[in-house]
Amino acid sequence: MYCVCKEHVELAIDKFVDEYEDAPDLVNLGETSFRAWTPPERCEWCDGPAEILIV
C-alpha cells in the first residue's frame, strides 16, 4: 500500500506490480474517508500532499 502525490503514481503502481504481481486499485484520498485509518498527509517519496492510495 502506498500513499502518494499525483507525480509519483506511476512509480507506486510499478512498485506494487513488481511486489504483488497484480494490478492495484487506486483510491482518490480527497473523495474517500476511512473510519479506522487516517492516511498520511505527505507522499511516501516527497513532501507533496498524499492524494492517491495505491492498494
PyMOL Python script that loads the backbone (N, CA, C, O; Angstrom):
from pymol import cmd

cmd.read_pdbstr("""\
ATOM      1  N   MET A   1       0.847  -1.166   0.000  1.00  0.00           N
ATOM      2  CA  MET A   1       0.000   0.000   0.000  1.00  0.00           C
ATOM      3  C   MET A   1       0.896   1.234   0.000  1.00  0.00           C
ATOM      4  O   MET A   1       1.852   1.320   0.770  1.00  0.00           O
ATOM      5  N   TYR A   2       0.580   2.170  -0.859  1.00  0.00           N
ATOM      6  CA  TYR A   2       1.352   3.404  -0.958  1.00  0.00           C
ATOM      7  C   TYR A   2       0.399   4.593  -0.981  1.00  0.00           C
ATOM      8  O   TYR A   2      -0.645   4.540  -1.632  1.00  0.00           O
ATOM      9  N   CYS A   3       0.745   5.641  -0.291  1.00  0.00           N
ATOM     10  CA  CYS A   3       0.032   6.912  -0.360  1.00  0.00           C
ATOM     11  C   CYS A   3       0.975   7.899  -1.024  1.00  0.00           C
ATOM     12  O   CYS A   3       2.037   8.216  -0.489  1.00  0.00           O
ATOM     13  N   VAL A   4       0.581   8.380  -2.187  1.00  0.00           N
ATOM     14  CA  VAL A   4       1.500   9.191  -2.983  1.00  0.00           C
ATOM     15  C   VAL A   4       0.813  10.423  -3.567  1.00  0.00           C
ATOM     16  O   VAL A   4      -0.414  10.516  -3.608  1.00  0.00           O
ATOM     17  N   CYS A   5       1.644  11.364  -4.018  1.00  0.00           N
ATOM     18  CA  CYS A   5       1.148  12.524  -4.748  1.00  0.00           C
ATOM     19  C   CYS A   5       0.897  12.092  -6.198  1.00  0.00           C
ATOM     20  O   CYS A   5       1.280  10.994  -6.601  1.00  0.00           O
ATOM     21  N   LYS A   6       0.263  12.948  -6.959  1.00  0.00           N
ATOM     22  CA  LYS A   6      -0.041  12.610  -8.354  1.00  0.00           C
ATOM     23  C   LYS A   6       1.230  12.392  -9.173  1.00  0.00           C
ATOM     24  O   LYS A   6       1.230  11.617 -10.129  1.00  0.00           O
ATOM     25  N   GLU A   7       2.289  13.060  -8.808  1.00  0.00           N
ATOM     26  CA  GLU A   7       3.555  12.944  -9.528  1.00  0.00           C
ATOM     27  C   GLU A   7       4.173  11.546  -9.407  1.00  0.00           C
ATOM     28  O   GLU A   7       4.867  11.099 -10.321  1.00  0.00           O
ATOM     29  N   HIS A   8       3.929  10.860  -8.299  1.00  0.00           N
ATOM     30  CA  HIS A   8       4.552   9.567  -8.046  1.00  0.00           C
ATOM     31  C   HIS A   8       3.611   8.370  -8.222  1.00  0.00           C
ATOM     32  O   HIS A   8       3.940   7.264  -7.794  1.00  0.00           O
ATOM     33  N   VAL A   9       2.461   8.574  -8.838  1.00  0.00           N
ATOM     34  CA  VAL A   9       1.501   7.482  -9.028  1.00  0.00           C
ATOM     35  C   VAL A   9       2.105   6.364  -9.872  1.00  0.00           C
ATOM     36  O   VAL A   9       1.994   5.193  -9.509  1.00  0.00           O
ATOM     37  N   GLU A  10       2.739   6.704 -10.985  1.00  0.00           N
ATOM     38  CA  GLU A  10       3.307   5.673 -11.856  1.00  0.00           C
ATOM     39  C   GLU A  10       4.384   4.866 -11.142  1.00  0.00           C
ATOM     40  O   GLU A  10       4.437   3.646 -11.295  1.00  0.00           O
ATOM     41  N   LEU A  11       5.231   5.514 -10.376  1.00  0.00           N
ATOM     42  CA  LEU A  11       6.264   4.817  -9.614  1.00  0.00           C
ATOM     43  C   LEU A  11       5.626   3.852  -8.614  1.00  0.00           C
ATOM     44  O   LEU A  11       6.074   2.713  -8.485  1.00  0.00           O
ATOM     45  N   ALA A  12       4.596   4.294  -7.911  1.00  0.00           N
ATOM     46  CA  ALA A  12       3.925   3.443  -6.924  1.00  0.00           C
ATOM     47  C   ALA A  12       3.244   2.252  -7.597  1.00  0.00           C
ATOM     48  O   ALA A  12       3.282   1.140  -7.070  1.00  0.00           O
ATOM     49  N   ILE A  13       2.625   2.472  -8.748  1.00  0.00           N
ATOM     50  CA  ILE A  13       1.995   1.363  -9.480  1.00  0.00           C
ATOM     51  C   ILE A  13       3.051   0.346  -9.886  1.00  0.00           C
ATOM     52  O   ILE A  13       2.853  -0.856  -9.712  1.00  0.00           O
ATOM     53  N   ASP A  14       4.178   0.821 -10.430  1.00  0.00           N
ATOM     54  CA  ASP A  14       5.259  -0.089 -10.836  1.00  0.00           C
ATOM     55  C   ASP A  14       5.773  -0.900  -9.656  1.00  0.00           C
ATOM     56  O   ASP A  14       5.972  -2.109  -9.780  1.00  0.00           O
ATOM     57  N   LYS A  15       5.988  -0.261  -8.524  1.00  0.00           N
ATOM     58  CA  LYS A  15       6.470  -0.975  -7.335  1.00  0.00           C
ATOM     59  C   LYS A  15       5.436  -1.987  -6.853  1.00  0.00           C
ATOM     60  O   LYS A  15       5.791  -3.103  -6.474  1.00  0.00           O
ATOM     61  N   PHE A  16       4.162  -1.608  -6.865  1.00  0.00           N
ATOM     62  CA  PHE A  16       3.098  -2.510  -6.435  1.00  0.00           C
ATOM     63  C   PHE A  16       3.059  -3.751  -7.331  1.00  0.00           C
ATOM     64  O   PHE A  16       2.989  -4.874  -6.832  1.00  0.00           O
ATOM     65  N   VAL A  17       3.105  -3.553  -8.642  1.00  0.00           N
ATOM     66  CA  VAL A  17       3.059  -4.673  -9.589  1.00  0.00           C
ATOM     67  C   VAL A  17       4.287  -5.565  -9.420  1.00  0.00           C
ATOM     68  O   VAL A  17       4.167  -6.790  -9.461  1.00  0.00           O
ATOM     69  N   ASP A  18       5.456  -4.974  -9.234  1.00  0.00           N
ATOM     70  CA  ASP A  18       6.665  -5.767  -9.011  1.00  0.00           C
ATOM     71  C   ASP A  18       6.548  -6.617  -7.744  1.00  0.00           C
ATOM     72  O   ASP A  18       6.977  -7.770  -7.725  1.00  0.00           O
ATOM     73  N   GLU A  19       5.974  -6.053  -6.700  1.00  0.00           N
ATOM     74  CA  GLU A  19       5.888  -6.746  -5.414  1.00  0.00           C
ATOM     75  C   GLU A  19       4.775  -7.791  -5.377  1.00  0.00           C
ATOM     76  O   GLU A  19       4.984  -8.896  -4.876  1.00  0.00           O
ATOM     77  N   TYR A  20       3.593  -7.455  -5.900  1.00  0.00           N
ATOM     78  CA  TYR A  20       2.430  -8.329  -5.753  1.00  0.00           C
ATOM     79  C   TYR A  20       2.032  -9.053  -7.042  1.00  0.00           C
ATOM     80  O   TYR A  20       1.163  -9.925  -7.015  1.00  0.00           O
ATOM     81  N   GLU A  21       2.654  -8.702  -8.160  1.00  0.00           N
ATOM     82  CA  GLU A  21       2.362  -9.302  -9.467  1.00  0.00           C
ATOM     83  C   GLU A  21       0.874  -9.237  -9.803  1.00  0.00           C
ATOM     84  O   GLU A  21       0.309 -10.181 -10.355  1.00  0.00           O
ATOM     85  N   ASP A  22       0.256  -8.124  -9.466  1.00  0.00           N
ATOM     86  CA  ASP A  22      -1.162  -7.890  -9.723  1.00  0.00           C
ATOM     87  C   ASP A  22      -1.373  -6.388  -9.876  1.00  0.00           C
ATOM     88  O   ASP A  22      -0.587  -5.586  -9.372  1.00  0.00           O
ATOM     89  N   ALA A  23      -2.432  -6.018 -10.570  1.00  0.00           N
ATOM     90  CA  ALA A  23      -2.736  -4.600 -10.751  1.00  0.00           C
ATOM     91  C   ALA A  23      -3.367  -4.034  -9.475  1.00  0.00           C
ATOM     92  O   ALA A  23      -4.220  -4.682  -8.870  1.00  0.00           O
ATOM     93  N   PRO A  24      -2.961  -2.849  -9.069  1.00  0.00           N
ATOM     94  CA  PRO A  24      -3.519  -2.252  -7.842  1.00  0.00           C
ATOM     95  C   PRO A  24      -4.826  -1.521  -8.111  1.00  0.00           C
ATOM     96  O   PRO A  24      -5.185  -1.245  -9.256  1.00  0.00           O
ATOM     97  N   ASP A  25      -5.517  -1.221  -7.040  1.00  0.00           N
ATOM     98  CA  ASP A  25      -6.651  -0.307  -7.087  1.00  0.00           C
ATOM     99  C   ASP A  25      -6.133   1.068  -6.686  1.00  0.00           C
ATOM    100  O   ASP A  25      -5.262   1.180  -5.823  1.00  0.00           O
ATOM    101  N   LEU A  26      -6.661   2.098  -7.302  1.00  0.00           N
ATOM    102  CA  LEU A  26      -6.288   3.468  -6.979  1.00  0.00           C
ATOM    103  C   LEU A  26      -7.483   4.154  -6.329  1.00  0.00           C
ATOM    104  O   LEU A  26      -8.596   4.107  -6.853  1.00  0.00           O
ATOM    105  N   VAL A  27      -7.246   4.790  -5.188  1.00  0.00           N
ATOM    106  CA  VAL A  27      -8.303   5.469  -4.453  1.00  0.00           C
ATOM    107  C   VAL A  27      -7.911   6.932  -4.287  1.00  0.00           C
ATOM    108  O   VAL A  27      -6.816   7.241  -3.816  1.00  0.00           O
ATOM    109  N   ASN A  28      -8.801   7.820  -4.675  1.00  0.00           N
ATOM    110  CA  ASN A  28      -8.571   9.247  -4.508  1.00  0.00           C
ATOM    111  C   ASN A  28      -8.824   9.596  -3.047  1.00  0.00           C
ATOM    112  O   ASN A  28      -9.955   9.492  -2.572  1.00  0.00           O
ATOM    113  N   LEU A  29      -7.787  10.005  -2.337  1.00  0.00           N
ATOM    114  CA  LEU A  29      -7.917  10.295  -0.914  1.00  0.00           C
ATOM    115  C   LEU A  29      -8.760  11.537  -0.638  1.00  0.00           C
ATOM    116  O   LEU A  29      -9.260  11.704   0.474  1.00  0.00           O
ATOM    117  N   GLY A  30      -8.923  12.399  -1.621  1.00  0.00           N
ATOM    118  CA  GLY A  30      -9.751  13.585  -1.448  1.00  0.00           C
ATOM    119  C   GLY A  30     -11.242  13.283  -1.504  1.00  0.00           C
ATOM    120  O   GLY A  30     -12.056  14.087  -1.051  1.00  0.00           O
ATOM    121  N   GLU A  31     -11.603  12.133  -2.056  1.00  0.00           N
ATOM    122  CA  GLU A  31     -13.010  11.770  -2.224  1.00  0.00           C
ATOM    123  C   GLU A  31     -13.439  10.626  -1.311  1.00  0.00           C
ATOM    124  O   GLU A  31     -14.600  10.218  -1.334  1.00  0.00           O
ATOM    125  N   THR A  32     -12.515  10.107  -0.511  1.00  0.00           N
ATOM    126  CA  THR A  32     -12.794   8.931   0.307  1.00  0.00           C
ATOM    127  C   THR A  32     -12.425   9.201   1.759  1.00  0.00           C
ATOM    128  O   THR A  32     -11.433   9.873   2.042  1.00  0.00           O
ATOM    129  N   SER A  33     -13.220   8.681   2.665  1.00  0.00           N
ATOM    130  CA  SER A  33     -12.873   8.770   4.082  1.00  0.00           C
ATOM    131  C   SER A  33     -12.864   7.363   4.667  1.00  0.00           C
ATOM    132  O   SER A  33     -13.542   6.467   4.163  1.00  0.00           O
ATOM    133  N   PHE A  34     -12.101   7.179   5.720  1.00  0.00           N
ATOM    134  CA  PHE A  34     -11.950   5.880   6.363  1.00  0.00           C
ATOM    135  C   PHE A  34     -12.310   6.020   7.833  1.00  0.00           C
ATOM    136  O   PHE A  34     -12.010   7.039   8.455  1.00  0.00           O
ATOM    137  N   ARG A  35     -12.943   5.012   8.383  1.00  0.00           N
ATOM    138  CA  ARG A  35     -13.326   5.050   9.796  1.00  0.00           C
ATOM    139  C   ARG A  35     -12.149   4.747  10.709  1.00  0.00           C
ATOM    140  O   ARG A  35     -11.930   5.452  11.694  1.00  0.00           O
ATOM    141  N   ALA A  36     -11.393   3.707  10.393  1.00  0.00           N
ATOM    142  CA  ALA A  36     -10.376   3.208  11.327  1.00  0.00           C
ATOM    143  C   ALA A  36      -8.950   3.516  10.884  1.00  0.00           C
ATOM    144  O   ALA A  36      -8.003   2.961  11.441  1.00  0.00           O
ATOM    145  N   TRP A  37      -8.776   4.389   9.893  1.00  0.00           N
ATOM    146  CA  TRP A  37      -7.433   4.673   9.394  1.00  0.00           C
ATOM    147  C   TRP A  37      -7.358   6.113   8.920  1.00  0.00           C
ATOM    148  O   TRP A  37      -8.240   6.591   8.207  1.00  0.00           O
ATOM    149  N   THR A  38      -6.315   6.789   9.316  1.00  0.00           N
ATOM    150  CA  THR A  38      -6.072   8.149   8.852  1.00  0.00           C
ATOM    151  C   THR A  38      -4.888   8.108   7.891  1.00  0.00           C
ATOM    152  O   THR A  38      -3.780   7.759   8.297  1.00  0.00           O
ATOM    153  N   PRO A  39      -5.103   8.457   6.633  1.00  0.00           N
ATOM    154  CA  PRO A  39      -3.996   8.419   5.674  1.00  0.00           C
ATOM    155  C   PRO A  39      -2.940   9.468   6.001  1.00  0.00           C
ATOM    156  O   PRO A  39      -3.251  10.503   6.591  1.00  0.00           O
ATOM    157  N   PRO A  40      -1.704   9.203   5.622  1.00  0.00           N
ATOM    158  CA  PRO A  40      -0.657  10.192   5.856  1.00  0.00           C
ATOM    159  C   PRO A  40      -0.926  11.457   5.036  1.00  0.00           C
ATOM    160  O   PRO A  40      -1.586  11.411   3.997  1.00  0.00           O
ATOM    161  N   GLU A  41      -0.417  12.552   5.508  1.00  0.00           N
ATOM    162  CA  GLU A  41      -0.617  13.820   4.802  1.00  0.00           C
ATOM    163  C   GLU A  41       0.379  14.020   3.666  1.00  0.00           C
ATOM    164  O   GLU A  41       0.111  14.791   2.744  1.00  0.00           O
ATOM    165  N   ARG A  42       1.523  13.339   3.712  1.00  0.00           N
ATOM    166  CA  ARG A  42       2.592  13.544   2.738  1.00  0.00           C
ATOM    167  C   ARG A  42       2.848  12.284   1.909  1.00  0.00           C
ATOM    168  O   ARG A  42       2.649  11.161   2.374  1.00  0.00           O
ATOM    169  N   CYS A  43       3.285  12.496   0.699  1.00  0.00           N
ATOM    170  CA  CYS A  43       3.680  11.428  -0.222  1.00  0.00           C
ATOM    171  C   CYS A  43       4.838  10.624   0.383  1.00  0.00           C
ATOM    172  O   CYS A  43       5.665  11.165   1.116  1.00  0.00           O
ATOM    173  N   GLU A  44       4.882   9.343   0.068  1.00  0.00           N
ATOM    174  CA  GLU A  44       5.954   8.486   0.579  1.00  0.00           C
ATOM    175  C   GLU A  44       7.316   8.812  -0.019  1.00  0.00           C
ATOM    176  O   GLU A  44       8.341   8.461   0.565  1.00  0.00           O
ATOM    177  N   TRP A  45       7.347   9.491  -1.195  1.00  0.00           N
ATOM    178  CA  TRP A  45       8.613   9.764  -1.859  1.00  0.00           C
ATOM    179  C   TRP A  45       8.991  11.238  -1.939  1.00  0.00           C
ATOM    180  O   TRP A  45      10.080  11.568  -2.409  1.00  0.00           O
ATOM    181  N   CYS A  46       8.118  12.122  -1.492  1.00  0.00           N
ATOM    182  CA  CYS A  46       8.464  13.545  -1.499  1.00  0.00           C
ATOM    183  C   CYS A  46       7.627  14.259  -0.440  1.00  0.00           C
ATOM    184  O   CYS A  46       6.889  13.616   0.306  1.00  0.00           O
ATOM    185  N   ASP A  47       7.735  15.559  -0.375  1.00  0.00           N
ATOM    186  CA  ASP A  47       6.973  16.337   0.603  1.00  0.00           C
ATOM    187  C   ASP A  47       5.624  16.802   0.073  1.00  0.00           C
ATOM    188  O   ASP A  47       4.925  17.573   0.731  1.00  0.00           O
ATOM    189  N   GLY A  48       5.257  16.333  -1.118  1.00  0.00           N
ATOM    190  CA  GLY A  48       3.972  16.711  -1.689  1.00  0.00           C
ATOM    191  C   GLY A  48       2.826  16.072  -0.925  1.00  0.00           C
ATOM    192  O   GLY A  48       3.032  15.114  -0.179  1.00  0.00           O
ATOM    193  N   PRO A  49       1.619  16.595  -1.106  1.00  0.00           N
ATOM    194  CA  PRO A  49       0.470  16.021  -0.398  1.00  0.00           C
ATOM    195  C   PRO A  49       0.108  14.630  -0.942  1.00  0.00           C
ATOM    196  O   PRO A  49       0.124  14.405  -2.152  1.00  0.00           O
ATOM    197  N   ALA A  50      -0.211  13.717  -0.046  1.00  0.00           N
ATOM    198  CA  ALA A  50      -0.656  12.375  -0.457  1.00  0.00           C
ATOM    199  C   ALA A  50      -2.083  12.506  -1.000  1.00  0.00           C
ATOM    200  O   ALA A  50      -3.000  12.883  -0.271  1.00  0.00           O
ATOM    201  N   GLU A  51      -2.256  12.195  -2.271  1.00  0.00           N
ATOM    202  CA  GLU A  51      -3.565  12.356  -2.925  1.00  0.00           C
ATOM    203  C   GLU A  51      -4.153  11.041  -3.382  1.00  0.00           C
ATOM    204  O   GLU A  51      -5.370  10.930  -3.529  1.00  0.00           O
ATOM    205  N   ILE A  52      -3.319  10.039  -3.611  1.00  0.00           N
ATOM    206  CA  ILE A  52      -3.773   8.763  -4.170  1.00  0.00           C
ATOM    207  C   ILE A  52      -3.286   7.619  -3.289  1.00  0.00           C
ATOM    208  O   ILE A  52      -2.122   7.575  -2.892  1.00  0.00           O
ATOM    209  N   LEU A  53      -4.192   6.698  -2.992  1.00  0.00           N
ATOM    210  CA  LEU A  53      -3.849   5.482  -2.264  1.00  0.00           C
ATOM    211  C   LEU A  53      -3.754   4.359  -3.280  1.00  0.00           C
ATOM    212  O   LEU A  53      -4.701   4.101  -4.023  1.00  0.00           O
ATOM    213  N   ILE A  54      -2.610   3.692  -3.312  1.00  0.00           N
ATOM    214  CA  ILE A  54      -2.385   2.551  -4.205  1.00  0.00           C
ATOM    215  C   ILE A  54      -2.482   1.302  -3.344  1.00  0.00           C
ATOM    216  O   ILE A  54      -1.675   1.104  -2.436  1.00  0.00           O
ATOM    217  N   VAL A  55      -3.464   0.465  -3.626  1.00  0.00           N
ATOM    218  CA  VAL A  55      -3.684  -0.725  -2.796  1.00  0.00           C
ATOM    219  C   VAL A  55      -4.130  -1.906  -3.639  1.00  0.00           C
ATOM    220  O   VAL A  55      -4.361  -2.992  -3.108  1.00  0.00           O
TER     221      VAL A  55
END
""", "prot")
cmd.dss("prot")
cmd.show_as("cartoon", "prot")
cmd.util.cbc("prot")
cmd.orient("prot")
